């Protein structure tokens, strides 16, 4: 859970939020961390009570019907073409800190990494989870060491970022970017059946992961506010400034591994969702196969092939990282919002204050993202009518057969 959330962004997003809001970035991270906790609690309870491979799509279907649920699932599937290039581009900033790669070298390396993800997933999520737990410990250890070194030198440091903390518009814009860091909360719900006791284990796993991640991001942002900016990645400069060197090697390796971990969990989640939709008849039966480790191999290969295609197209046509992040965030804000509304119907009334808080958070993020919500709204406006037509068409066919 923690590695999924830290993933690609832990050593990049604080720098991006500071560039947007200056010292107000710290406030953005604190507010975002506090606001995401109720959303995490609701997701954890939903996954514990209704464990299902379809995750939010299943919750929404139980609450509002098949068309709404399947629309939710398909917009999650269709965010992969936007989110994956963003994650890979972020990961490659760390690779370039170690070994500068350009042109076709970069593209070939990206595609080779997808083959690595295939190998990791074939044995099941438990194998990669053990590797990711070790990575989480390494990332948190580095941040703690940096914070300790920064605290020792705090008297010698001055605020290095521009003073923009009083502008709440910029703070909200920074929060809109920072929201990327908490994409992965809903992905854990797809993996609920991989927990031995989802009803008891989902809640502590998700809440501990969320709070830990929030503290790490706040710490990194605080460090960068006081460390003078140099060339290249800000966290690499901070490591060199506070610890005397080897920032490119340490931050680069952890950044690459964290980025791959994020893409890995989403790959597993989307493959599970495709398998679930295949069993329900939304997608072709071809994907309804599991290997001996209960991994939907055909769905997994289809996901990775789609990622490879989009990475090639992104390379050929070019896209700015900030746009990809914002469009991805818009889709997930919508998924989180409908999941909170579903929880209002599915969970007991004692969870209603958490649900209301979660809905308020999603509406605030919608305002923060503004026009970047258009991609998500476009997906819904296209998919919902098509799925409604599919449903009515099937009903008519069944009626004709009965008649």
C-alpha positions as CSV (number, residue, x, y, z in Angstrom):
1,X,0.0,0.0,0.0
2,X,2.7,2.5,1.0
3,X,5.0,1.7,-1.9
4,X,2.1,2.1,-4.3
5,X,1.3,5.5,-3.0
6,X,4.9,6.6,-2.7
7,X,5.7,5.1,-6.1
8,X,6.6,7.4,-8.9
9,X,5.9,10.7,-7.0
10,X,7.8,10.6,-3.7
11,X,10.9,12.3,-5.1
12,X,9.2,14.4,-7.8
13,X,5.7,15.6,-6.7
14,X,7.0,17.8,-3.8
15,X,9.2,19.6,-6.3
16,X,6.2,20.1,-8.7
17,X,3.9,21.4,-5.9
18,X,6.6,23.9,-4.8
19,X,7.0,25.1,-8.3
20,X,3.2,25.7,-8.3
21,X,2.5,27.2,-4.9
22,X,5.9,28.0,-3.3
23,X,5.8,27.7,0.4
24,X,2.0,27.0,0.2
25,X,2.9,23.5,-1.1
26,X,3.4,22.5,2.5
27,X,-0.1,23.5,3.5
28,X,-1.4,21.7,0.4
29,X,0.2,18.4,1.4
30,X,-1.0,18.7,5.0
31,X,-4.6,19.5,4.0
32,X,-4.6,16.7,1.4
33,X,-3.3,14.1,3.8
34,X,-5.9,15.0,6.4
35,X,-8.7,15.1,3.8
36,X,-7.8,11.7,2.2
37,X,-8.1,9.8,5.5
38,X,-11.9,9.6,5.6
39,X,-11.8,8.4,1.9
40,X,-9.3,5.7,2.8
41,X,-11.5,4.5,5.8
42,X,-14.6,4.3,3.5
43,X,-12.7,2.3,0.8
44,X,-11.2,0.0,3.4
45,X,-14.6,-0.7,4.9
46,X,-16.2,-1.3,1.5
47,X,-13.4,-3.7,0.5
48,X,-13.6,-5.5,3.8
49,X,-17.4,-6.0,3.6
50,X,-17.6,-6.6,-0.1
51,X,-14.3,-8.0,-1.3
52,X,-14.4,-8.3,-5.1
53,X,-11.9,-8.1,-8.0
54,X,-13.8,-5.3,-9.6
55,X,-13.3,-3.0,-6.6
56,X,-15.1,0.4,-7.0
57,X,-17.0,-0.8,-10.0
58,X,-18.5,-3.6,-7.9
59,X,-19.5,-1.2,-5.1
60,X,-21.1,1.2,-7.5
61,X,-23.0,-1.6,-9.2
62,X,-24.4,-2.9,-5.9
63,X,-25.5,0.6,-5.0
64,X,-26.7,2.0,-8.3
65,X,-27.1,-0.8,-10.8
66,X,-25.2,-2.5,-13.6
67,X,-24.8,0.4,-16.0
68,X,-23.3,2.7,-13.3
69,X,-21.0,0.0,-12.0
70,X,-19.7,-1.0,-15.4
71,X,-19.2,2.6,-16.5
72,X,-17.0,3.1,-13.4
73,X,-15.0,0.0,-14.2
74,X,-14.4,0.9,-17.8
75,X,-13.3,4.5,-17.0
76,X,-10.8,2.9,-14.7
77,X,-9.6,0.7,-17.5
78,X,-9.4,3.7,-19.9
79,X,-7.4,5.8,-17.5
80,X,-4.5,3.4,-18.0
81,X,-3.5,4.9,-21.4
82,X,-3.1,8.2,-19.7
83,X,-1.7,7.2,-16.3
84,X,0.9,4.7,-17.5
85,X,2.8,7.1,-19.7
86,X,2.8,9.6,-16.8
87,X,4.2,7.0,-14.4
88,X,6.8,5.9,-16.9
89,X,7.9,9.5,-17.7
90,X,8.3,10.2,-14.0
91,X,10.3,7.0,-13.5
92,X,12.6,7.9,-16.4
93,X,13.6,11.2,-14.7
94,X,15.4,8.9,-12.2
95,X,16.9,6.8,-14.9
96,X,18.2,9.9,-16.6
97,X,19.8,11.0,-13.3
98,X,21.9,7.8,-13.5
99,X,22.3,7.1,-17.2
100,X,21.1,9.7,-19.7
101,X,19.0,8.1,-22.3
102,X,17.4,9.8,-25.3
103,X,15.4,8.9,-28.3
104,X,15.0,5.2,-29.2
105,X,17.2,4.1,-26.3
106,X,14.7,5.5,-23.8
107,X,11.7,3.9,-25.7
108,X,13.4,0.5,-25.8
109,X,14.2,0.6,-22.1
110,X,10.6,1.5,-21.3
111,X,9.4,-1.5,-23.2
112,X,11.9,-3.7,-21.5
113,X,10.6,-2.6,-18.2
114,X,7.1,-3.8,-19.2
115,X,8.6,-7.3,-19.7
116,X,10.0,-7.1,-16.2
117,X,6.5,-6.3,-14.9
118,X,5.1,-9.3,-16.7
119,X,7.6,-11.6,-15.0
120,X,6.8,-10.1,-11.6
121,X,3.1,-10.5,-12.0
122,X,3.1,-14.1,-13.3
123,X,3.8,-15.5,-9.8
124,X,1.0,-13.5,-8.2
125,X,0.8,-10.2,-6.2
126,X,2.2,-11.8,-3.0
127,X,5.7,-12.2,-4.5
128,X,5.9,-8.6,-5.7
129,X,4.4,-7.4,-2.4
130,X,7.4,-8.8,-0.4
131,X,9.8,-6.9,-2.7
132,X,7.7,-3.7,-2.4
133,X,7.7,-3.9,1.4
134,X,11.5,-3.9,1.4
135,X,11.4,-0.9,-1.0
136,X,9.0,1.0,1.3
137,X,11.5,0.5,4.2
138,X,14.3,1.8,2.1
139,X,12.4,4.9,0.9
140,X,11.2,5.8,4.4
141,X,14.8,5.2,5.8
142,X,16.3,7.6,3.2
143,X,13.7,10.3,4.0
144,X,14.2,9.9,7.8
145,X,18.0,10.3,7.3
146,X,17.6,13.3,5.1
147,X,15.2,14.9,7.6
148,X,17.6,14.2,10.4
149,X,20.5,15.8,8.4
150,X,18.3,18.7,7.5
151,X,17.3,19.2,11.1
152,X,20.9,19.3,12.2
153,X,21.6,22.0,9.6
154,X,18.3,23.8,9.9
155,X,20.0,26.8,11.6
156,X,22.2,27.3,8.6
157,X,19.4,27.0,6.0
158,X,16.9,29.7,4.9
159,X,13.6,29.3,3.1
160,X,14.6,28.6,-0.5
161,X,11.1,28.5,-2.1
162,X,9.1,31.6,-3.2
163,X,6.6,33.0,-0.7
164,X,3.2,32.1,-2.2
165,X,1.6,30.3,0.8
166,X,-1.2,32.9,1.3
167,X,-2.7,32.3,-2.1
168,X,-5.3,29.6,-1.6
169,X,-5.9,29.3,-5.4
170,X,-2.2,28.2,-5.8
171,X,-2.5,25.9,-2.8
172,X,-5.5,24.2,-4.3
173,X,-3.7,23.9,-7.7
174,X,-0.8,22.3,-5.9
175,X,-3.2,19.9,-4.1
176,X,-4.6,19.0,-7.5
177,X,-1.2,17.9,-8.6
178,X,-0.4,16.2,-5.3
179,X,-3.5,14.1,-5.5
180,X,-1.5,11.8,-7.8
181,X,0.3,10.7,-4.7
182,X,-2.8,9.0,-3.3
183,X,-3.8,7.2,-6.5
184,X,-3.7,3.6,-5.4
185,X,-6.1,3.7,-2.5
186,X,-8.8,2.3,-4.7
187,X,-6.4,-0.1,-6.4
188,X,-6.0,-2.0,-3.1
189,X,-9.8,-2.8,-3.2
190,X,-9.3,-4.8,-6.4
191,X,-6.8,-7.0,-4.4
192,X,-9.1,-7.6,-1.4
193,X,-9.5,-11.3,-2.2
194,X,-5.7,-11.7,-1.9
195,X,-5.9,-10.8,1.8
196,X,-6.4,-13.7,4.1
197,X,-8.9,-11.8,6.2
198,X,-10.1,-8.7,4.2
199,X,-12.7,-7.8,6.8
200,X,-10.0,-7.4,9.4
201,X,-6.8,-6.6,7.5
202,X,-7.9,-4.1,4.9
203,X,-8.6,-1.3,7.3
204,X,-5.2,-1.3,9.2
205,X,-3.2,-1.9,6.0
206,X,-4.8,1.0,4.1
207,X,-4.9,3.6,6.9
208,X,-1.3,2.9,8.1
209,X,-0.1,3.1,4.5
210,X,-2.0,6.4,3.9
211,X,-0.8,8.1,7.0
212,X,2.8,6.9,6.5
213,X,2.8,8.2,2.9
214,X,1.3,11.6,3.9
215,X,4.1,12.1,6.5
216,X,6.8,11.2,3.9
217,X,5.4,13.7,1.4
218,X,5.1,16.5,4.0
219,X,8.7,15.8,5.1
220,X,10.1,15.8,1.6
221,X,8.3,19.1,0.8
222,X,9.6,20.7,4.0
223,X,13.1,19.7,3.1
224,X,12.9,21.1,-0.4
225,X,11.6,24.4,0.9
226,X,14.9,24.9,2.8
227,X,17.4,23.4,0.4
228,X,18.7,25.6,-2.4
229,X,17.5,24.5,-5.8
230,X,20.2,23.4,-8.3
231,X,20.1,21.7,-11.6
232,X,18.3,18.4,-12.2
233,X,16.0,16.7,-9.7
234,X,15.5,18.7,-6.5
235,X,15.6,15.6,-4.2
236,X,18.9,14.6,-5.7
237,X,20.3,18.1,-5.0
238,X,18.9,17.9,-1.4
239,X,20.6,14.5,-0.9
240,X,23.9,15.9,-2.2
241,X,23.6,19.1,-0.2
242,X,22.7,17.4,3.1
243,X,24.7,14.2,2.9
244,X,27.6,15.2,0.7
245,X,27.0,13.2,-2.5
246,X,25.7,10.1,-4.2
247,X,22.2,11.6,-4.6
248,X,21.8,10.5,-8.2
249,X,22.6,6.9,-7.3
250,X,20.5,6.5,-4.2
251,X,17.5,8.6,-5.2
252,X,17.7,7.3,-8.8
253,X,17.6,3.6,-7.8
254,X,14.8,4.1,-5.3
255,X,12.8,6.3,-7.7
256,X,13.1,3.7,-10.5
257,X,12.0,0.9,-8.2
258,X,9.2,3.0,-6.7
259,X,7.9,3.9,-10.1
260,X,7.9,0.3,-11.3
261,X,6.1,-0.7,-8.1
262,X,3.2,1.7,-8.8
263,X,2.8,0.6,-12.4
264,X,3.1,-3.0,-11.1
265,X,0.1,-2.7,-8.7
266,X,-2.0,-0.9,-11.3
267,X,-1.2,-3.6,-13.8
268,X,-2.3,-6.3,-11.4
269,X,-5.5,-4.3,-10.5
270,X,-6.5,-3.7,-14.1
271,X,-5.8,-7.3,-15.1
272,X,-8.1,-8.4,-12.2
273,X,-10.8,-6.0,-13.4
274,X,-10.7,-7.3,-17.0
275,X,-10.9,-10.9,-15.7
276,X,-13.9,-10.0,-13.6
277,X,-15.7,-8.2,-16.5
278,X,-14.9,-11.2,-18.7
279,X,-16.7,-13.5,-16.3
280,X,-19.7,-11.2,-16.2
281,X,-19.9,-10.9,-20.0
282,X,-19.0,-7.2,-20.3
283,X,-15.7,-8.2,-22.1
284,X,-14.9,-11.3,-24.2
285,X,-14.7,-14.7,-22.5
286,X,-11.1,-14.9,-23.8
287,X,-9.9,-13.2,-20.7
288,X,-11.6,-15.6,-18.3
289,X,-8.5,-17.7,-17.5
290,X,-6.3,-18.0,-14.4
291,X,-2.9,-19.7,-14.1
292,X,-1.8,-21.9,-11.2
293,X,-1.0,-18.8,-9.1
294,X,-4.6,-17.5,-9.8
295,X,-3.2,-14.7,-12.1
296,X,-5.3,-13.7,-15.1
297,X,-2.5,-14.1,-17.6
298,X,-4.4,-13.2,-20.8
299,X,-5.8,-10.1,-19.2
300,X,-2.3,-9.2,-17.9
301,X,-0.7,-9.6,-21.3
302,X,-3.5,-7.4,-22.9
303,X,-2.9,-4.7,-20.3
304,X,0.9,-4.7,-20.9
305,X,0.5,-4.7,-24.7
306,X,-1.9,-1.7,-24.3
307,X,0.7,0.1,-22.2
308,X,3.4,-0.6,-24.8
309,X,1.3,0.8,-27.6
310,X,0.5,4.0,-25.6
311,X,4.1,4.5,-24.6
312,X,5.1,4.3,-28.3
313,X,2.4,6.8,-29.2
314,X,3.4,9.1,-26.4
315,X,7.0,9.0,-27.6
316,X,6.0,9.7,-31.2
317,X,3.6,12.6,-30.5
318,X,4.9,13.9,-27.2
319,X,2.9,15.0,-24.1
320,X,3.7,17.2,-21.1
321,X,3.9,15.3,-17.8
322,X,1.7,17.9,-15.9
323,X,-1.2,17.4,-18.4
324,X,-1.1,13.6,-18.1
325,X,-1.1,13.8,-14.3
326,X,-4.0,16.2,-14.2
327,X,-6.2,14.2,-16.7
328,X,-5.5,11.0,-14.7
329,X,-6.3,12.7,-11.5
330,X,-9.7,13.8,-12.9
331,X,-10.7,10.3,-13.7
332,X,-9.8,9.1,-10.2
333,X,-11.6,12.0,-8.5
334,X,-14.8,10.8,-10.3
335,X,-14.2,7.2,-9.3
336,X,-13.7,8.2,-5.7
337,X,-16.8,10.4,-5.8
338,X,-19.2,7.7,-7.0
339,X,-17.6,5.2,-4.6
340,X,-18.3,7.5,-1.7
341,X,-21.9,7.9,-2.9
342,X,-22.2,4.1,-3.2
343,X,-20.9,3.8,0.4
344,X,-23.7,6.0,1.6
345,X,-26.2,3.3,0.4
346,X,-24.1,0.2,1.2
347,X,-22.6,0.9,4.7
348,X,-24.3,1.4,8.0
349,X,-25.4,4.9,9.1
350,X,-22.4,5.2,11.5
351,X,-20.1,5.7,8.5
352,X,-22.2,8.5,7.1
353,X,-20.0,11.3,8.6
354,X,-17.0,9.8,6.9
355,X,-18.9,9.4,3.6
356,X,-20.0,13.1,3.7
357,X,-16.5,14.2,4.4
358,X,-15.2,12.0,1.5
359,X,-17.8,13.5,-0.9
360,X,-16.8,17.0,0.2
361,X,-13.1,16.2,-0.5
362,X,-13.9,14.9,-4.0
363,X,-15.9,18.0,-4.8
364,X,-13.1,20.2,-3.6
365,X,-10.6,18.3,-5.8
366,X,-13.0,18.7,-8.8
367,X,-12.8,22.4,-8.3
368,X,-9.0,22.3,-8.0
369,X,-8.6,20.4,-11.3
370,X,-11.1,22.6,-13.2
371,X,-10.9,22.0,-17.0
372,X,-8.7,18.9,-16.5
373,X,-11.9,17.1,-15.4
374,X,-13.1,17.2,-19.1
375,X,-11.3,13.9,-20.0
376,X,-13.2,12.0,-17.2
377,X,-16.5,13.6,-18.2
378,X,-15.9,12.7,-21.8
379,X,-15.3,9.1,-20.9
380,X,-18.6,8.9,-18.9
381,X,-20.6,10.7,-21.6
382,X,-19.5,8.1,-24.2
383,X,-19.4,4.9,-22.1
384,X,-22.7,5.3,-20.1
385,X,-25.0,5.4,-23.1
386,X,-23.2,2.5,-24.8
387,X,-23.5,0.3,-21.7
388,X,-27.1,1.3,-21.2
389,X,-27.8,0.3,-24.8
390,X,-25.9,-3.0,-24.3
391,X,-28.1,-3.7,-21.2
392,X,-31.4,-3.0,-23.0
393,X,-30.3,-4.9,-26.1
394,X,-29.6,-8.0,-24.0
395,X,-32.9,-7.7,-22.1
396,X,-34.7,-7.5,-25.5
397,X,-32.9,-10.6,-26.8
398,X,-33.8,-12.6,-23.6
399,X,-37.4,-11.4,-23.9
400,X,-37.6,-12.5,-27.5
401,X,-36.2,-15.9,-26.6
402,X,-38.8,-16.4,-23.8
403,X,-41.6,-15.3,-26.1
